Amino acid sequence: MANINIDAPGTSQLFMGNEAIARGALEAGIGFAAAYPGTPSSEILGSLASVAKETGIYAEWSVNEKVAMEAAAGASFAGIRALAAMKQNGINVVSDFLANLVMSGIGKGGLVLVSCDDPSAISSSNEQDTRPIAKWLDIPLVEPGDFQEAKDMTKWLFDLSEEIGTLFMLRSVTRIAHARGNVVLGELPKKERRAYFDQIHDLKSVMPTTFMPVPSPLRHFFLHMKMDKARQKFEASRFNRYVGPDKADLLIVTCGSCWLYSQDAVKTLKLEDKVGILKLGTLWPLPEKFVESHLGKSQKVLFVEEIDPFLERSIMEFVASLPSTSPRPTFYGKRSGHINAYGELNPDLVIKAISNILGLTYQPRDAEYSDKAEAAAKSHVPERSMTFCAGCPHRATFWAIKNALKLDGRNGFVTGDIGCYSIALGPAGFFQVRTMHCMGGGAGVANGLGKLGQFGFNQPVLAVVGDSTFYHATIPALINGIYNQSDFILVILDNSATAMTGFQPHPGTGMTAMGEPTKVVSMEALCRSLGARVKVCDPFDLKHTTTTLLDMMAEGGGAKVAIMRRQCELVRGKKEKPPYKVQVDTEKCIGEACGCDRLCTRVFLCPALIWDKKAGKSKIDEVICTGCGVCTDICPQGAIIKEAA
Amino acid sequence: MTTKQLAKDPLNLIITGVGGQGNVMISLIIGNALVREGYSVTVGETYGASQRGGPVMSHVRISKETQYSPFIPDGCADIILGMEPVETLRMLGRYGNPNVLTIINPRPIYSIDVTGGQAEYPDLDKLVQTVKKLSAKTWVINATEEAQKMGSPMFANAILIGAVIGSGVLPLDKKSVEPVLCETFPKEIKTNIEAFNQGMRLIKQLR
């Protein structure tokens, strides 16, 4: 991670979009930051936490997004500038609070919510678009079109938020959040911050300062006034601009990373003097006058945006309200099919859309070369399916689950959610997970399945959750299972980190975001206090794990908890040397002649176990093997051997 | 501040390999060195949901004029730095063109599709020949093998950075990269500098 606290105004740095947002918050004089880690947003809080002590700010990994937003609002109520950042889908967890916060208004400290979306769901379970949520909740919304804007906009939003008295939202997408580019730094403030919850609104008022959404119709009216003020600010924003000729053959309307794709596309096609680009940085409320002043630039308007037709619908709706004498261009975009309505965009897709509308042909490389290169890649490049890392405890856990379910013999199955362990939907986790939705969703689903006994249901149900997910969204589901006596086993995959998003600490780790030791919220003590039967296993002990799960499945009596405890290999591997040297005894491995049908390489699927075609035997790739030694217990010949390293 | 003209603007570099090899680290070191030399640089990373084992690519776009998008358009790569052989070919299939320059580390990393028997890993010699046919110039650098001699396969990253700088395809020299390398690996400065120098030597021997 880059050092976002570098005091070098005017210099250009290579910053990730997330680091640029964090730097913008620092330049704005933020005092409080809270987030739950998740792709593609994690580095915002991560980089703020890494400089928290030296800058005198407070930064925390909250237990979930709702608490993060509420905590940030608390800081705002006491006059401290605060930021809450969240991943793809995180805003759904907060929406209940937000619907009330927009009515109550914020405190004297500016308040900014950063929501990072993941078009194409590259590291997510879906590709939900946050922008309509801002519109739905009446939250003023901006979206940076590059890395510099990510910093500058964040800083600007704190001023706006204080001036207007409402929460502002910055939406970013993976290709800004997780990409890197030049950011010219500004000044860092050297102001002291003092927090005080001022309970006297003003001397004339008899009412104390109270943050509440009621009386609702009146508050709603005030909110609309704030949105109008935001619109006026947005009309004059430098983040909205037009680039191109006065009269264009085509006008592109775009925002976010699509601004970069649109510029690439126009440059690649050498159409700078024929195609104009109207780039919006402030998306909602729509800067109507600014948009109207550019709509006459062309008879043809193409909306280039990812996921939902947000600008497309907002602008078409606005145009419908204009007098009939106003320009009525032909609109192209998702509705017309020129821009895909799902999946992320890229320069090539924008080139294709422009070429379609203007009747151009585009060929980036020699046709003969193209055919040769594509054919070679198609015939020689094997697939690379997702897999657990070498030495991952989850592989061992799912191996034990697979065998326990088989031995139980009642067609039991696993419900799951999102995390590294979603890989168990596929071959690397032996296809064990059968449902996958939101964080904690598998435990909730298991609650329903576990109450179907009266309808003849007797299949064991195992709900898997990660350790961080347990604290985030699973505790109410577990309480429900105990209260309503639902038969399922909650399997907590405790690898002692929020592993998928970059090993952030959580309440079970005894460490805060700022690197301070803290109290451990023990998951087993918590579960036991709720009245659950709790077993703790080391998944690398396949035999004990399998028999424990089998025993628990045989018992009824409501929700039970099995904790699979083994540190994430990527964390362990950074601190320690491999515990074992693992090798295949080529005398003992009898290859295809063994009845196992290549259990180790074909089924267990550890990337370090490879098949030596020439020798017809298994082999360990020493570059990849982390020396966990679990595979030594699965070989029926005992041909995989481990020695203490 | 910018001293060198670019052979092309933007200059498009792809770094490709398998998750866990150090793709992001290489793009970060090269990107930081370029920004310090005054260039506009955009680095886009594509990696899947898993931490390790998936195909990964970094797109590095270098310009004297403007900030480009984090995606190199299809068929528009100028340089491909391949940390793994089939991943190098995967990139050539989509982003290659008759002028592309390729540096390849010929150490295969098998996917679970290969070990599981659903897919075949191609013959390595034929694979390297195909890469050569699809590139204007190809340098084969045994980075993993050399790194293992130095004590850990992770030094392959510094070797490959040395190779790409030694090839002269980027507007960077040893002087501009070394400080970034030292800041990135403060605990292993000596070996990483040795590895970097070894990469420069290896590619110069191939000229």
Interface residues (C-beta under 8 A of the other chain):
Chain A: S12 Q13 L14 I122 S123 D146 F147 Q148 R175 H178 A179 R180 G181 N182 S257 L260 Y261 Q263 D264 T268 N346 P347 D348 I351 P364 R365 D366 Y369 S370 K372 A373 E374 A376 A377 K378 H380 V381 P382 E383 R384 S385 M386 T387 F388 C389 A390 C420 S422 I423 P427 A428 A499 M500 L570 R598 T601 R602 V603 L605 P607 L609 I610 W611 D621 V623 I624
Chain B: V18 G20 L28 G31 N32 L34 V35 G38 S40 V41 T42 V43 G44 E45 T46 G48 A49 S50 Q51 R52 G53 G54 P55 T66 Q67 Y68 S69 P70 F71 P73 D74 G75 C76 V86 E87 L89 R90 L92 G93 R94 G96 N97 P98 R107 I109 Y110 S111 I112 D113 V114 T115 G116 G117 Q118 A119 E120 Y121 P122 K126 L127 T130 K133 L134 T144 Q148 P153
